[in-house]
Amino acid sequence: MPQHDQKSLQGLEDEDRKITKCPECGSKDICFENEERFCKKCGYVFE
């Protein structure tokens, strides 16, 4: 795998880890289901 592809994938994974708190209610209980990330507490769906 070329180096830049691996770096891009790592960057995306890092971005995913940054979202640890719901912007609506502040809950840290974030779920990932059916290719969607959402807050278990208030139901906010992340883009």
MMTF fields as JSON, N, C-alpha, C and O atoms, coordinates in Angstrom:
{
  "mmtfVersion": "1.0.0",
  "mmtfProducer": "UNKNOWN",
  "numBonds": 187,
  "numAtoms": 188,
  "numGroups": 47,
  "numChains": 1,
  "numModels": 1,
  "chainsPerModel": [1],
  "groupsPerChain": [47],
  "chainIdList": ["A"],
  "bondAtomList": [4, 2, 8, 6, 12, 10, 16, 14, 20, 18, 24, 22, 28, 26, 32, 30, 36, 34, 40, 38, 44, 42, 48, 46, 52, 50, 56, 54, 60, 58, 64, 62, 68, 66, 72, 70, 76, 74, 80, 78, 84, 82, 88, 86, 92, 90, 96, 94, 100, 98, 104, 102, 108, 106, 112, 110, 116, 114, 120, 118, 124, 122, 128, 126, 132, 130, 136, 134, 140, 138, 144, 142, 148, 146, 152, 150, 156, 154, 160, 158, 164, 162, 168, 166, 172, 170, 176, 174, 180, 178, 184, 182],
  "bondOrderList": [1, 1, 1, 1, 1, 1, 1, 1, 1, 1, 1, 1, 1, 1, 1, 1, 1, 1, 1, 1, 1, 1, 1, 1, 1, 1, 1, 1, 1, 1, 1, 1, 1, 1, 1, 1, 1, 1, 1, 1, 1, 1, 1, 1, 1, 1],
  "groupList": [{"groupName": "MET", "atomNameList": ["N", "CA", "C", "O"], "elementList": ["N", "C", "C", "O"], "formalChargeList": [0, 0, 0, 0], "bondAtomList": [1, 0, 2, 1, 3, 2], "bondOrderList": [1, 1, 2], "singleLetterCode": "M", "chemCompType": "L-PEPTIDE LINKING"}, {"groupName": "PRO", "atomNameList": ["N", "CA", "C", "O"], "elementList": ["N", "C", "C", "O"], "formalChargeList": [0, 0, 0, 0], "bondAtomList": [1, 0, 2, 1, 3, 2], "bondOrderList": [1, 1, 2], "singleLetterCode": "P", "chemCompType": "L-PEPTIDE LINKING"}, {"groupName": "GLN", "atomNameList": ["N", "CA", "C", "O"], "elementList": ["N", "C", "C", "O"], "formalChargeList": [0, 0, 0, 0], "bondAtomList": [1, 0, 2, 1, 3, 2], "bondOrderList": [1, 1, 2], "singleLetterCode": "Q", "chemCompType": "L-PEPTIDE LINKING"}, {"groupName": "HIS", "atomNameList": ["N", "CA", "C", "O"], "elementList": ["N", "C", "C", "O"], "formalChargeList": [0, 0, 0, 0], "bondAtomList": [1, 0, 2, 1, 3, 2], "bondOrderList": [1, 1, 2], "singleLetterCode": "H", "chemCompType": "L-PEPTIDE LINKING"}, {"groupName": "ASP", "atomNameList": ["N", "CA", "C", "O"], "elementList": ["N", "C", "C", "O"], "formalChargeList": [0, 0, 0, 0], "bondAtomList": [1, 0, 2, 1, 3, 2], "bondOrderList": [1, 1, 2], "singleLetterCode": "D", "chemCompType": "L-PEPTIDE LINKING"}, {"groupName": "LYS", "atomNameList": ["N", "CA", "C", "O"], "elementList": ["N", "C", "C", "O"], "formalChargeList": [0, 0, 0, 0], "bondAtomList": [1, 0, 2, 1, 3, 2], "bondOrderList": [1, 1, 2], "singleLetterCode": "K", "chemCompType": "L-PEPTIDE LINKING"}, {"groupName": "SER", "atomNameList": ["N", "CA", "C", "O"], "elementList": ["N", "C", "C", "O"], "formalChargeList": [0, 0, 0, 0], "bondAtomList": [1, 0, 2, 1, 3, 2], "bondOrderList": [1, 1, 2], "singleLetterCode": "S", "chemCompType": "L-PEPTIDE LINKING"}, {"groupName": "LEU", "atomNameList": ["N", "CA", "C", "O"], "elementList": ["N", "C", "C", "O"], "formalChargeList": [0, 0, 0, 0], "bondAtomList": [1, 0, 2, 1, 3, 2], "bondOrderList": [1, 1, 2], "singleLetterCode": "L", "chemCompType": "L-PEPTIDE LINKING"}, {"groupName": "GLY", "atomNameList": ["N", "CA", "C", "O"], "elementList": ["N", "C", "C", "O"], "formalChargeList": [0, 0, 0, 0], "bondAtomList": [1, 0, 2, 1, 3, 2], "bondOrderList": [1, 1, 2], "singleLetterCode": "G", "chemCompType": "PEPTIDE LINKING"}, {"groupName": "GLU", "atomNameList": ["N", "CA", "C", "O"], "elementList": ["N", "C", "C", "O"], "formalChargeList": [0, 0, 0, 0], "bondAtomList": [1, 0, 2, 1, 3, 2], "bondOrderList": [1, 1, 2], "singleLetterCode": "E", "chemCompType": "L-PEPTIDE LINKING"}, {"groupName": "ARG", "atomNameList": ["N", "CA", "C", "O"], "elementList": ["N", "C", "C", "O"], "formalChargeList": [0, 0, 0, 0], "bondAtomList": [1, 0, 2, 1, 3, 2], "bondOrderList": [1, 1, 2], "singleLetterCode": "R", "chemCompType": "L-PEPTIDE LINKING"}, {"groupName": "ILE", "atomNameList": ["N", "CA", "C", "O"], "elementList": ["N", "C", "C", "O"], "formalChargeList": [0, 0, 0, 0], "bondAtomList": [1, 0, 2, 1, 3, 2], "bondOrderList": [1, 1, 2], "singleLetterCode": "I", "chemCompType": "L-PEPTIDE LINKING"}, {"groupName": "THR", "atomNameList": ["N", "CA", "C", "O"], "elementList": ["N", "C", "C", "O"], "formalChargeList": [0, 0, 0, 0], "bondAtomList": [1, 0, 2, 1, 3, 2], "bondOrderList": [1, 1, 2], "singleLetterCode": "T", "chemCompType": "L-PEPTIDE LINKING"}, {"groupName": "CYS", "atomNameList": ["N", "CA", "C", "O"], "elementList": ["N", "C", "C", "O"], "formalChargeList": [0, 0, 0, 0], "bondAtomList": [1, 0, 2, 1, 3, 2], "bondOrderList": [1, 1, 2], "singleLetterCode": "C", "chemCompType": "L-PEPTIDE LINKING"}, {"groupName": "PHE", "atomNameList": ["N", "CA", "C", "O"], "elementList": ["N", "C", "C", "O"], "formalChargeList": [0, 0, 0, 0], "bondAtomList": [1, 0, 2, 1, 3, 2], "bondOrderList": [1, 1, 2], "singleLetterCode": "F", "chemCompType": "L-PEPTIDE LINKING"}, {"groupName": "ASN", "atomNameList": ["N", "CA", "C", "O"], "elementList": ["N", "C", "C", "O"], "formalChargeList": [0, 0, 0, 0], "bondAtomList": [1, 0, 2, 1, 3, 2], "bondOrderList": [1, 1, 2], "singleLetterCode": "N", "chemCompType": "L-PEPTIDE LINKING"}, {"groupName": "TYR", "atomNameList": ["N", "CA", "C", "O"], "elementList": ["N", "C", "C", "O"], "formalChargeList": [0, 0, 0, 0], "bondAtomList": [1, 0, 2, 1, 3, 2], "bondOrderList": [1, 1, 2], "singleLetterCode": "Y", "chemCompType": "L-PEPTIDE LINKING"}, {"groupName": "VAL", "atomNameList": ["N", "CA", "C", "O"], "elementList": ["N", "C", "C", "O"], "formalChargeList": [0, 0, 0, 0], "bondAtomList": [1, 0, 2, 1, 3, 2], "bondOrderList": [1, 1, 2], "singleLetterCode": "V", "chemCompType": "L-PEPTIDE LINKING"}],
  "groupTypeList": [0, 1, 2, 3, 4, 2, 5, 6, 7, 2, 8, 7, 9, 4, 9, 4, 10, 5, 11, 12, 5, 13, 1, 9, 13, 8, 6, 5, 4, 11, 13, 14, 9, 15, 9, 9, 10, 14, 13, 5, 5, 13, 8, 16, 17, 14, 9],
  "groupIdList": [1, 2, 3, 4, 5, 6, 7, 8, 9, 10, 11, 12, 13, 14, 15, 16, 17, 18, 19, 20, 21, 22, 23, 24, 25, 26, 27, 28, 29, 30, 31, 32, 33, 34, 35, 36, 37, 38, 39, 40, 41, 42, 43, 44, 45, 46, 47],
  "secStructList": [7, 7, 2, 2, 2, 2, 2, 2, 2, 2, 2, 2, 2, 2, 2, 2, 2, 2, 7, 7, 1, 7, 6, 6, 6, 7, 7, 7, 7, 3, 3, 3, 3, 6, 6, 3, 3, 3, 3, 6, 6, 6, 7, 7, 5, 7, 7],
  "xCoordList": [0.857, 0.0, 0.897, 1.807, 0.648, 1.446, 1.302, 0.259, 2.36, 2.405, 1.273, 0.683, 0.963, -0.054, -1.443, -2.231, -1.761, -3.061, -3.177, -4.218, -2.107, -2.111, -2.267, -2.987, -1.602, -1.674, -3.089, -3.59, -3.739, -5.108, -6.059, -6.917, -5.907, -6.754, -6.532, -7.486, -5.284, -4.967, -5.593, -6.098, -5.564, -6.165, -7.66, -8.201, -8.329, -9.767, -10.062, -11.016, -9.252, -9.445, -9.238, -9.965, -8.257, -8.012, -9.192, -9.584, -9.763, -10.935, -12.092, -12.788, -12.301, -13.386, -13.203, -14.177, -11.979, -11.72, -11.929, -12.2, -11.808, -11.983, -13.427, -13.685, -14.367, -15.778, -16.108, -16.517, -15.93, -16.17, -17.298, -17.66, -17.854, -18.887, -19.974, -19.677, -21.21, -22.33, -22.405, -22.397, -22.477, -22.573, -23.927, -24.051, -24.933, -26.274, -26.431, -26.86, -26.085, -26.34, -25.073, -25.132, -23.92, -22.661, -22.363, -21.346, -23.226, -23.021, -21.823, -21.552, -21.12, -19.997, -20.402, -19.55, -21.686, -22.198, -22.558, -23.729, -21.532, -21.709, -21.668, -20.774, -22.637, -22.712, -22.476, -22.68, -22.039, -21.866, -22.632, -22.3, -23.675, -24.534, -25.043, -25.41, -25.065, -25.544, -24.86, -25.509, -23.551, -22.734, -23.124, -22.825, -23.777, -24.114, -23.622, -23.678, -23.139, -22.718, -23.784, -24.188, -24.23, -25.278, -25.113, -24.441, -25.737, -25.714, -26.815, -27.976, -26.442, -27.43, -28.384, -29.536, -27.909, -28.718, -29.828, -30.991, -29.468, -30.474, -30.857, -31.826, -30.105, -30.445, -29.837, -30.131, -28.985, -28.334, -27.517, -26.743, -27.68, -26.939, -25.812, -26.048, -24.585, -23.417, -23.357, -23.71, -22.914, -22.778, -21.572, -21.284],
  "yCoordList": [-1.189, 0.0, 1.246, 1.352, 2.171, 3.399, 4.153, 4.106, 4.836, 5.529, 6.543, 6.634, 7.31, 8.359, 7.787, 8.407, 6.617, 6.0, 5.594, 5.779, 5.045, 4.622, 5.845, 5.794, 6.926, 8.149, 8.723, 9.199, 8.685, 9.183, 8.369, 8.929, 7.067, 6.196, 6.469, 6.527, 6.634, 6.937, 8.269, 8.41, 9.243, 10.541, 10.427, 11.079, 9.607, 9.405, 8.737, 9.105, 7.768, 7.091, 8.065, 8.015, 8.949, 9.949, 10.905, 11.279, 11.304, 12.188, 11.517, 12.156, 10.231, 9.497, 9.481, 9.595, 9.342, 9.276, 10.623, 10.672, 11.715, 13.047, 13.28, 14.048, 12.618, 12.799, 11.873, 10.73, 12.369, 11.54, 12.107, 11.532, 13.236, 13.891, 14.422, 14.971, 14.262, 14.75, 16.273, 16.835, 16.951, 18.414, 18.921, 20.084, 18.064, 18.464, 18.406, 19.379, 17.271, 17.095, 16.919, 16.941, 16.742, 16.603, 15.193, 14.971, 14.24, 12.856, 12.245, 12.572, 11.37, 10.661, 9.255, 8.446, 8.96, 7.633, 7.61, 7.707, 7.479, 7.518, 6.094, 5.317, 5.76, 4.427, 4.52, 5.566, 3.399, 3.313, 2.091, 0.96, 2.335, 1.239, 1.525, 2.658, 0.512, 0.653, 1.812, 2.59, 1.92, 2.957, 4.363, 5.319, 4.517, 5.833, 5.924, 4.951, 7.103, 7.34, 8.215, 9.234, 7.814, 8.584, 8.562, 7.695, 9.53, 9.638, 8.763, 8.872, 7.888, 7.007, 7.785, 7.389, 8.887, 9.636, 10.45, 10.36, 11.247, 12.135, 11.754, 12.29, 10.828, 10.39, 11.22, 10.987, 12.195, 13.026, 12.151, 11.308, 12.343, 11.574, 12.44, 13.555, 11.924, 12.648, 12.572, 11.549, 13.642, 13.699, 12.905, 12.828],
  "zCoordList": [0.0, 0.0, 0.0, 0.822, -0.904, -0.91, 0.413, 1.066, 0.78, 2.07, 2.238, 3.315, 1.184, 1.327, 1.592, 2.305, 1.033, 1.303, 2.768, 3.399, 3.287, 4.684, 5.588, 6.585, 5.246, 6.038, 5.998, 7.017, 4.835, 4.705, 5.575, 6.257, 5.549, 6.352, 7.836, 8.611, 8.227, 9.625, 10.024, 11.139, 9.123, 9.39, 9.626, 10.52, 8.834, 9.017, 10.353, 11.039, 10.717, 11.999, 13.15, 14.142, 13.027, 14.067, 14.177, 15.283, 13.041, 13.055, 13.778, 14.567, 13.512, 14.167, 15.678, 16.422, 16.128, 17.566, 18.24, 19.44, 17.496, 18.082, 18.512, 19.438, 17.841, 18.177, 19.341, 19.138, 20.548, 21.72, 22.564, 23.59, 22.135, 22.92, 21.993, 20.931, 22.387, 21.591, 21.669, 22.764, 20.514, 20.523, 21.015, 21.401, 21.004, 21.439, 22.956, 23.578, 23.546, 24.98, 25.811, 27.041, 25.148, 25.872, 26.353, 27.01, 26.041, 26.46, 25.734, 24.579, 26.414, 25.788, 25.375, 25.006, 25.432, 25.08, 23.596, 23.23, 22.743, 21.293, 20.741, 21.076, 19.897, 19.292, 17.793, 17.176, 17.218, 15.775, 15.315, 15.67, 14.509, 14.07, 12.662, 12.35, 11.821, 10.433, 9.716, 9.016, 9.894, 9.261, 9.687, 8.972, 10.821, 11.361, 12.794, 13.546, 13.164, 14.537, 15.181, 14.62, 16.348, 17.009, 18.521, 19.08, 19.163, 20.614, 21.19, 20.797, 22.129, 22.749, 23.652, 23.828, 24.221, 25.183, 24.509, 24.903, 23.489, 22.886, 21.458, 20.919, 20.831, 19.485, 18.37, 17.198, 18.717, 17.705, 16.755, 17.207, 15.444, 14.44, 13.894, 13.431, 13.95, 13.457, 11.941, 11.355, 11.307, 9.848, 9.411, 8.216]
}
